[in-house]
Amino acid sequence: MNHLPAPVRWLYSLEWRRGFFDWARSDGVTWVHIFKVLIAAFLTLWLAMRLELPQPRTAMITVFIVMQPQSGQVFAKSFYRFLGTLTGSAVMVALIALFAQNTVLFLGSLAIWVGICSAGAARCRNFRAYGFVLAGYTAAMVGLPALAHPDGAFMAAVWRVLEISLGILCSTVVSAAILPKTAGAAMHDALYKRFGVFAGFVAEGLRGQSTQEAYEASNVRFIGESVGLEGMRSVTVFEDPHMRRRSGRLSRLNSEFMAVTTRFNALHQLLARLRSRGVGSVISVVEPEMELLAQLLEAYSGRSLTDKDAVVLADQLAEFKTRLPAQVRALRVRFLENQPSDTEFLDFNTAFELLFRFVDDLHNYALTHASLADHTHERERWDQPFISQTNWWSAAASGIRAAFILVVLGTYWVLTAWPSGAMMTLIAAATVGLSAATPNPKRMAFQMACGTFIGAIVGFVEMFFVLPHIDGFPLLCLVLTPVIVFGSFLTSRANYVGVGLGLLIFFSTGSVPDNLTIYNPYQFINDYIAMVMGMLVCAAAGAIILPPNSHWLWSRLEQDLREQVVYAISAKLRGLSSSLESRTRDLMHQAYGLAAGQPKVQRELLRWMFVVLEVGHAIIELRKEQAILPIHPAYAESQPWRQAIRVMGRSLVRLFIAPSENNLERALIAVDHAISRVQAADEPFARNFDTSALVRVQSYLHFIRTSLLDPQSPLAHFAQPQGLEHAS
């Protein structure tokens, strides 16, 4: 810093500098985004007016919807908005050609199409969802005004595509050219910080220092980060060739992190069950190795894991993994000298098997993380993508709700012949589409109605008392700036996103002048009444017609969550671990969001996720062990122990499809029978921890049994009292 001039050094040393940079990294980012929205909106409006497009406000509205804090998000949203616009325009031209003379059939077809698009938006729940939203919204935007003049439908569709394309182009250029904030940089930052939090979480868990509440809260956080990072990875391919070269490794890293967290959950739950049962003989042997691993990870707690740190961590874990089998053999000899019971011996084997698997998964994660420093790497080859899992009933509910709203409002328009009825139906189609991909459509629609009401008041003042007295585009920008700044600020606040969107979009819809502006206060008032009515109807429908936060939907999502065990039993083995992780966590993320404000429901769902992942992964490991068995009569398909495992699988299917006391009892009996058959089986190899497949099979069976009998499990209230006593 000595090379700087004295005044600059003096400014650099001031205390306010630190506060300024803190502000710049937090609220400053928001105001930069607002500034970019202003630039993009006014550039788009100016070009649309200069090009004499019929509705310049449509291009401007595109900016408000497309602009995001990160450039990759803008590219992704723009891409899907363009595809949705083309699709919606094409569908509407076809519907106009078929039903131009029959309003009833046209509105019915439009309602079905908007319902399909809303269901698609609810199904995708990412930027692809916006393509479905636009496909439905554009169809209504083009078709409803064209009913009066069907011969102009094609040109109306062409103009909408051009206007939206202009908005997309300006948003993309401004986002990339002015202080760009890339999704790739944000993703790197999130990845590096995530492991520091996880390392501290694991160290506390291995030592038994974490409370149940903190443990569950951390798992919820990791679930959200896994789903969120997959979303960020999917948009980075639009902005950065550097990230495109690493897309496979980033997907692999996210999958491996989910596997690591699940493996640790299994280990943590087993240790917790051992501590609660007071199995001191096992705990005293297991805890020293756990402490060594905790000390290793504690060094990375609370700090970012850089690529160089990942290399060091990988070396440390490789050394730990190499010496672990020999250490386990020595510990087993000492443990057997105390003549443990069969259950205690199974606990010992299961604990160390889970520990070895956890260290192995953690080592793979560190290797993949370290590989990000290279432009090309063999770990880039990854064919197990993140698989989202949405409940079909939830998506169908959104579609049914949207179609019903369009039918009701369209019928009201036809019966009353209200001149603003088309506007009401059009805005309802836009609102129901925009709210379909949100966890709470009712809240979103109501907030948009509030924002539209504010926009109506401000717009009336500006339209009839300000705009007639100004001249020139600079003064128009000056008049519009306060509204755009306020609306953009609201959209940056999670609790007021709907209000901000309603203000920006529908203020522009009714109050931004066209090239040929007609000042008609009666039409203005009627249109805004129609807008607010349409949104309130959407909010009411979201609260009444199959609401997402209903107990019915929670139970459907819970059932989908439980059925992931069935998926683990019946699906193809290739890539099964990764797909089970992503499907289960995606379902959990949805269900947890829908159950907001219901802590008991959220806790129940989280505990179902724990038992599903524990049992599901144990089943997958059993299937892998059986798939690689050598050819020998002791391992034949006809052996009693393999038949017993198949019977256990069928009993687990019945249990997780329909949890009940009888099904739980049958499953426990089947697991106990499988364990006894494995114990009685002859094996051509010595039953060592390293070489015996049956020892590993027995450990996984034992873990399934302890998971089913876990007092913290949602299956606990189906267990008979003697069963819980037996578990202890």
Order of alpha helices (4+ residues) and beta strands (2+ residues): alpha-alpha-alpha-alpha-alpha-alpha-alpha-alpha-alpha-alpha-alpha-alpha-alpha-alpha-alpha-alpha-alpha-alpha-alpha-alpha-alpha-alpha-alpha-alpha-alpha-alpha-alpha-alpha-alpha
